[in-house]
Amino acid sequence: MINQNEFVKNVEEWSDICLNDERIDLSLYDKYDVKRGLRDKNGNGVVAGLTKVSKILSSKTVDGVKVPCEGQLFYRGYNIYDLVGGVVKEGRYGYEEIAYLILFGELPTKEQLKRFTETLAYSRTLPTNFVRDVVMKAPSHDMMSCLARSILTLSSYDDKAGDISIPNVLRQSLMLISVMPMLAVYSYHAYNHYERDESMYIHRPDENLSTAENLLRLLRPDKAYSKVEAHVLDLALILHMEHGGGNNSTFTTHVVTSSGTDTYSVVAAALASLKGPKHGGANIKVVEMMDDLRKNVKDLTSEAEVEAYLRKLLHKEAFDKKGLIYGMGHAVYSKSDPRAEIFKKFVKQLSEEKGRDADFNLYSMVERLAPMVIADERKIYKGVSANVDFYSGFVYNMLDIPNELFTPIFAIARIVGWSAHRIEELINMDKIIRPAYTSVMMEEEYKPLDER
């Protein structure tokens, strides 16, 4: 048997083989007309399906020419500006109402909303001893992995886990939408207690409160929160709830659903996709980047110094040396991300309540300077603007939400969209999603073991 040192040596040697032998000449992608990342050279996604859940607009055709426009987002045909405007105007929480819209394709009446909210409250419970036996066992700093583990384990408590009929999938979806905040927050408290030696709080949700209110209630030791805090978090959940079928985690939902597998496996797969720093984990990188900026820029009110730092980011001389300004740019939007535009107004309001005006001004400065710096330093095929991740991390930070829960909150919102797309795929599914890959390997002649 080999020892630990030999094991490490073997892995390092084989890693070098992978790095050397698995690289593909980039010119071959052009030769075979392969769209890397399922996007063409202009950044347009390869159309892989049809959906009625949501729509994203980032360009329009003028005199036969496609030109960028201000970004627009529609949920089931309704403009996100109108949906958010309606909720804000009436001073109520909108997560449950918009979730109903995305799941069922129509805005609810007062009676329908009442029944739906009561249904979510009824479903907001976990199996007996589940928190003790699953959530509190093997705590980890990776809340997304904890979420995936908990959700896969919930399938063991479901007698109809593999039933993919629409009524059963809807039942499962409503249950997962309801318990996701509990699973995320309880996982954090377990980690905070066992790994950080802090106190652990397991509060019960209140059936009379909204999802946003309950999330803050579960998280905080004293269960207290302000109306502004709860309303801004509610808004964040609405804006992250759905974003078309082409984003990585939702496309994963379609792909895995098309195989005919169960709901729990589909959601776990979507979570695995969302946790990546190029997808749902981007808001954490924004907060970390801004912390690094504060440490390395002497005068945070100086545009010249901030701009110099941003250029260092692009030159791989600052922060994580990846050459990126996190929170800037989007795979679809160019001129603006409507979610970021909406969010910014309420971020200012929250920053004033929290006494974080200086931080808000710094974020605003970076938002203004970064597109100019990127345009000057990079050859880009479209405009660059702040995306929703740029401000969401700042919001969660002001809400005293720990970094470990940033991406889980994204998942708490996005599971509504995943559920709608899963049901859509099941209803319209007739083929497993199976794209093609062109092989560029060389054929080899087999040699017996002794002759190699």
N, C-alpha and C positions, 0 to 999 in steps of 0.2 A: 504493500500500500504506500502511496505517496504521503508526504507530510505537507503542512501548511505552506511552507516556503516553495516547495515544488509546485503546489497547486497554483499559487500566485504567479510563478514563473511561466507555467503553461498558459494561463489565461493571458498574460501580457504578450507572449509569443503569438498566440492565436489571434489576438486583437490586431497585431501588426499585419498578419496575413489578411484579415478582413479589410483593414484600411487600404492595403495595397491592391488586393485582388478584386474587391467589390466596387471600386470606382468605375463609373461609366462616363465615357467621353461626352461632354456636354453637346458637342456638335451633332451627335447622333439623334438628339431630341429634335433638332431641326430637320435632319435627314429623313426621319420617319414621321415628321409632323406630329410629334407627341406633345400634348399640352401639359407641361409640368404643373403640378398642383391643381390640375383640372382648370387651368386658366390660360388664356391666350397671351400673346405678347403685350396686348393692351390692358391686361388685367381683367378681362371679361371672363366670367365663369362659363364652363362648358355646361350647356343645359342638359340636366340629367332627369328631369321630371316636371310634373305639373302640380300646383298647389292652389288651394283656395283659402289657406289660413292667413297669409300675410303677403305684403308686396313692398319692395324697396325700389325707389326711383332715385337715380343719381345722374341721369342724363336725359336729354330730349333731342329730337331731330328737327333741325332748322334748315330749310332749303335742301333737304336730302343729306345733311351732314349731322353726325352725332356730336353734340356738344354737352359739356358738364353743366349741371344745374344744381340749385340748392337741394340737399337731400330731403327726401320725403319717405315716411314710413306709414303703412296702412295695416291695421289689424281688421281682418274680415271686411275690408272695404272702407273702414273709417280711418280718417287721418289722425295720427297720434296727437297732433296739436289739439284737435277737437275733443278727443277723448280725455286728455289730461285737463284741458280747459274746462270741460264740464264738471269734472270731479273737484277741481280747485275752486271753481265759482260757487259750488254748493257747500264747500268746506267739509267734505266727507272723505272717507277712505275708499279707494277705488280698486284695490287689488282683486277683491272677490268679484266685483262687477265685470272687470275686464277679463278675468279668468273665465267667467261664464260666456262672455262674447267669443273668446278664442276657442273654447271647447265646443260650443253649440252654434256658433255662426250668427248670433243675433244678440242685441242688447236686451237685458232682462227687464221685465216690468218690476214694480216694487214687490209684488207677491212672489215672482220667480226668484228675485234676488234674495228675499227672505228665506225661501225654501233652500236655496243653494248654500247660503251662509250657514244655515242650521245644519245642513248635511255635512259641510266641512267641519263644523264644530263637533258633530257627532262622531266623525271619523278621526278626530284629533286625539287618538288614544293608541297606546302600544300594548302588545300582549303582556300578560302578567309576568313580572320579573325580567322582562326583555332588557330594561336598562341595566339591571344588575348583571345578567348573564351574558349580554352581548356588548352593550355600549361601554361598560366599565371594565371589560376584560381587554387586555393588550392595548391600552391607550397609546395614541400616536400623535405627533405634531402635525401629521398629514390628515386634515379633517376630511378631505375628499375621499381618501382611501377608507377612512372610518365610515363615511356615508355609504360607499359602495358595499362594504362588508355588511353593514346593518341591513341594507336593502336586499341583498342576496339572501341574508339569513331570514328576513321576513317571509320569503317564499316557503320556508319550512313550516310556517304557521298557517299557510293558505292551502286548504284542501283542493282548491281549483287553480293552483298556481300556473299550470300549463294550458288552461282553457283560454283560447284566443278569440272566443265569441265577443262581439262588441259589448253586450251588457256586462260581461265579466271583466273585460279590459277597462271599461269605464269605471266599474267599481274599484278595481285595483288602482287606477289612476287617481281617483278622488281620494283614496286612502293615502297614497304616497304624497300627493300634493299637501294633504293635511298634516302628515307627521314629519315631513322633511325638516321644518324648523326645529322640532324637538330633537330629532336625531343629530342635527348639526350642533346645536347649542349644548346638548348633553355630552356629546363627544368632546367638545372643547372643555367643558367643566371637568370631565374625567381626566383629560390630559393635563389641565391646569393643576389638578389636585395631585395626581400620582407622579407626574414628571417635574412639576415646579414647586411641589410641596405647599400649594396654596389651598384655601378653603374651597369646598365644593358645594354648589347649590343646585338642587334639582327641584325647580318650581313647577307647579302644575299650570297648564294653560287655562285661561279663563274663556269660557264659551261665549261670553258677551263681548269679547274684544276682537278687533280685526287681526289679520295675520301679522301686520307690521307691529301693532301694539303688543301682541303676544310674543313676538320675537324679542323685543326689548325687555319685556317682563321676564321672560325665561333667562335672559342673559345677565341681567343686573342683580346684584345681591339684594338690593332693597326693592326691586321690581318697579322702580320709579322711572318716569320719562316725561318729557314735555310734549305738548301737542305738536309743536313745530318739529321736534325730532321724529315723532311717529309719522307725521304727514310726509316729511322728506323721505323717510325710509319706504313708506308706501309708494311714493312716486318712483323711487329707485326700482322697486319690484315690478312696477308697471312697465317701465322703460326697458327692463331686461327680460321681460316675459317671453318675447317672441321676436325672431328676426329672419324670417324666410327659411326655406328648406335647404339653402346652400351653405349655411354656416356649418362648421366642422361637426359639432355635437349633434345638430339636428339631422344632418346628412347621415351621420352614424346611426341615428335613430331609425331612419328610413332603411338603411342597408341591413341592420341587424333584424329589424322587424320583418323585412322581406324574406328572411330565412324561415319564418314561421315560429320563432322562439317565443319564450314567455316575457311578460312585462318586466319582471324584476331583472332579467338578464339584459334587456334593452336599456333600461334606465342606468344600470351599472356601467354598460358600455358608453353611454352618453356622458356619464360622470367622468369616466376615464379620459374621454376626449376633452371635456371642458377644463379639466385641471391643468392642462398644458399652458405654459407662459405665453404662447402665441394665441391663445384663445381666452379662457376665463381667468387665467392667472395674471393677465396683463396689468390689472389695476394695482396689484401688489408691487409690481416693478415700477409703476409710476411713483408710488409713495416712497419706495426705497431710493429711486433716482432723485426725487426732490429733497430727501434727507441728505443725500450726498452733495447736492448742489449747495445746500445751506452750510455744509461743513467746509466747502472749498471756494465759496464766493464770499469775499469780505464785505462788500456793500450790496445787500440784496435789493436795494432800490436803484442800482446802477444798471441801466440797460446794456451798456458796453460790457460790463463784467459778466452779466448773465449770458449775453450773446457769445462771449468768448468761451464760456463753459459749454454751451450747446454745441459749439464747433468742436470742442474737445471730445464730446460724446460721439459725434459723427466720425471723428478721426481715430476712434478707439483708444483715446487717451484718458478717459474718465469713466467713473462708475464701474460697470461690469465689462468694459472694453469690447462690447458687441457691436458698436457703431450705430446704435439706435437711440432715438429720442422716444421713449415710451409714451403711449397715449396720443401719438400723432400719426395720422394716416389710417386708412381703412381699406379693406379689400374691395369694397363696393363704392362707398361715398368718396367724393373728391372735394367739392366746394364746402360742404358742411355735413355733419352728422346731426340730424334733427334731435336725437336723444341728448346729445351734448348741449345743443342750443337750449332745449327745455330745462335741462338740469342746472345749467349755469345760473339761471334766475333764482332758483331756490337754494342753490349752494351759497349765494351771496347772503340770502336771508338767514341761513343757518350760521354762517360765519360771523354775522353781526351778533346773533344771540350768544355765540360761544366766545366772543372776543377774539376771533381769529381773522380780523380784517387784513392784517399784514400778510398772512398766509394766502388769503384769497387774492390780494393784489399781486403776489409773486406768481401764483398759478396763472392769473390773467396775463401777466407779462410774458411768461413762457409760451402761453397759447398764442400770443400775438407774434412773438419773435421766431418761434420754431419753424413755422411754414416758410418764412423768408430765408432762414438759414439753410433749411433742407433744399429749397429751390436753388440756392446759390451753390451748394456743395454737391448736389446729386443731379444726375440726369433722370428725370421722372417723366412718366407718360401721362400723369394727371395731377390735379391739384392735391394739396395736403392740408388737412384741417384736424382739429382736435376730435377725438372720438369719445364715446361715452365713458371709456375706462379712465380717461384723463381726470375727470372730476369724481367718479364714483369712489375711488380709493380715498380721496380727500374727505368726501362725505362720511364714509364709514369711520375714518380716523376721528372726525369731529364727533361722531356718535359714540366714541369710545369702544368701537367694535374692534377686537383684536385682529391683527393681520391674518391669523390662521382661519378666520371665518369670512374673509373677503370673497373668495371663490365659492364657498358653500352658499353664501347669500345669492350669488348669481344663479346657482343651481336651484335654490328655493323658488326663484322667479321663473327660470327657464323650463322647469319640469312641466309647467302648464303648456308651453309650446311643444315640448317633446310629446306630451300626451296627445295633443291635437294631431300632430303629424303621424304618430303611431296609428291612431284610429283611421286617419286618412289613408295611410299605406295599406292597412288591413282591408279596408273597404274596397280599394281600387287595385289591390295586389293581384297580379296574375303571373309574375315572373320574379325569381330571385334576382337581386341587383348584382350583376357580375360583369364589371368592366374588363377590357382586354389589355394585356401587356405584350409588347413586341419583344421577343427574345433577341439579344445581341451577343449571346455566348458563342464560343467556338466549339464545334464538335470534336471530341477527343476519342482516340482509340484505346480501348481497355487493355490494361497490362496486369498480369497476375501479380499477386502481392510480392513474391520473391524477386520480381524483375523491376520494381519501382525504385 
